[in-house]
Amino acid sequence: FVSETAAALCLSAGYRAAGDRMWQGLTLLFALVPCALVQLSLVFIHRDVSRDRPLVLLLHLLQLGPLV
């Protein structure tokens, strides 16, 4: 997850440097929306299983939730 997001952000920066705003926006959209959906679904799964909720929420916000 981390490397895929980093690659999308680098690609988006390349599009911004080239002045292509449409592809930059689409790259960010298709990179960040799935990350948010995965994190929300994993937070709801861990809410039922885990007792240490603040730590799990922090790990999800740092994109380390799938590793938990």
HUQUIDA-V848298 format. One record per pair of residues at least 24 apart in sequence whose ideal C-beta (glycine too) atoms are under 8 Angstrom apart, sorted by the first residue. I is the first residue (numbers start at 1). J is the second residue. Records with the same first field share a line. If there is no record, write none. Layout:
# HUQUIDA-V848298
I: J ; J
This chain:
# HUQUIDA-V848298
1: 35 ; 38 ; 63 ; 66
2: 63 ; 64
4: 31
5: 31 ; 32 ; 35 ; 63
35: 63
38: 65 ; 66
39: 63 ; 65
42: 66 ; 68
